[in-house]
């Protein structure tokens, strides 16, 4: 059963953390809170025999890392190039330059980012524009195929392990450790 938002009817929803006595009481009768990732509407869904994983507070991979990655954005107007300047498992900041119409807040689009030159781009099926300022926009990733999500998480983890920025070619370099 695919859960859709009761307000905007989009399928980009996730289990919301239970808060308060009402949420705890409703969960006793298999009714759990969800939140739409597009319009942020919070609503309840009754699911007999299925308990969604509690929305945990693991933000280790949601902190944006500075990067310089080439990306292609796809929307109703077509395809445009951009440069991702910050990346996390949940979204990115992208500069689209002065070419074309600016991105519109609330627009849903596809993103293909080139993490490494010798690998296929990571494809984000759906991302929403959360905010814009000039030619910069903040995107929240709504849907990735499981394999793409795994690829993205591995790339972000490698950024954390290496502790470096990604250079323009998409390769990261390890800074030598200083010995004293």
N, C-alpha and C positions, 0 to 999 in steps of 0.2 A: 504494500500500500504506500503510494507516494503521498506525502503530506504537503499540502499547499497552504499558503497564508490565507486566513479567513478574510483579510481586508483587501489585499492587492491581487490575490489568486496566483502568485508566483511560487514556484517550487523550491525556492532557496531559503529553506528554514533549517533551524538547528535547535537541539534541546537547550532550554534555558535553565540556569541554576534555580533550584527551588529556594524561595525566600518567603519567610513568614509561615504562620500557622495554617493559612488557607491552602497554600501549595502542599504542605505536608498532609493535610487532611484529604485533599483531592487525590494525592498519590495513593492513598489507601484504597481508593476505588478505581485504580488504574487510569487516572486522568492526570496528564503531565503537562508542564509548561513548555512552550516552544516560542521562539522569536524569529520573525522574518528578518533575513539579512538585507533585504532591499528596503522595505519601509519601516523596519524596526518595531512593527506591531507585535505585541506579546499576546499569546492566546493559548488555549488548552485543547489537548487532544486526548480522547479516551482510547486506550489501547489495551485490550484484554490480553494478558499473558506475555506482553512485551514491556520491558522496562528500559527506557532509553538510558544510555550512559549519562551520568550526571555531568554537566558542563564543568570541567575541571579548570583550575586556575593555573595551568601550566603555560606560562608565557615565555618559555625559554627560546622558542623560535619565532615569536611574534615581535621581537624587538628588531626594528629595521637596521640593516647593515648598509653602509655606504658602498655603492658599486657604480660601475659604468658599463652598462649592457645595452646592446642594440635590441630593439623590440619592434614588432609590427602589431599595430592595432587594427582590428576589423570591426566595423559597425555598418549601419545601413547606408552610409555615404560611400563605403568602400574601405580601402586599406590605406594606412598612413604609417610613417616611420616615427620612432621616438627613441629616447635614451632613458633607461631606468637609472635613477640616481640613488635610490634607496630600495631595499628588498627585504621582505620578511615572508614567513610562511603564509601569512594572512593577506598580504597585499604589497603594494609598491608605490613609489613616487616616480612619475614619469614626466619628462620634458618633451613636448611635441614640436617645439620650434615655432616659428611664426607662420609656417605654411598651413593653409587650409583653415577651416572654421575651428574655433576653440572647442574643446570637449565640454559637454553640457552635464552639469550635476544631475545624478540620477540615471544617466545613460548606461545601458548594459552593453558591453562589448567583449570581443575575444582578444586575447593577447598571446603572442608567440615571442618568447624571449630566448635569445641565444646566450646560454650560460657558458658554453665552451665551443670553440671552433670545430672540434673534431666529433661533436655529438649533435644529434638532432635537437632542434629547439624544444623548449618546454612549452606545451600548449595549455593555456588556461581557457577553458571553454566559455566561461562567463565571469566577468568582473564588472563591478559597478563603480562609477565615478562618484566618490564621496565629497570631494571638494576641489575647487580649481582656483588658481591665482595666476593670471596671465597665461603663459604657455605651459605651466606646471599643473599637474593634476595628481590627486591621491586616489588610488584604486584599491578596492577591497575585492579579493578573489572570492567568488561565489561557488564556482564548480570547476573541479579538475578531475580528469579520469584518474583512477587509483594509481596507475603506473606513472602518470605525470606528477601526481602529488608526491609519490615516493622519490622521483627524480629531483623535484624541487626541494624536498626536505633534505635529501643527501647533499645537494649543492649548498644549501644554507648551513648545514652542519659543517661542511668542509670550510666554509667561511669562518665559522666560529672557531674551529680547530686551528686553522691557519692563523687566524687573527689578523688578516690582511685585507686590503681592498682588492677588488678585481680590476685589473687594468683593461684598457680599451679592447685589446684583442680577445678578451674573455678568459684569459689565463691568469691565475693568481700566482704571485711570487712570494716565497717565504723570505722574510727578513731574517738575516742571521742573528742568532741570539748573542747578546753581549755578555762577555765574561769579564768579571772583575778580579 
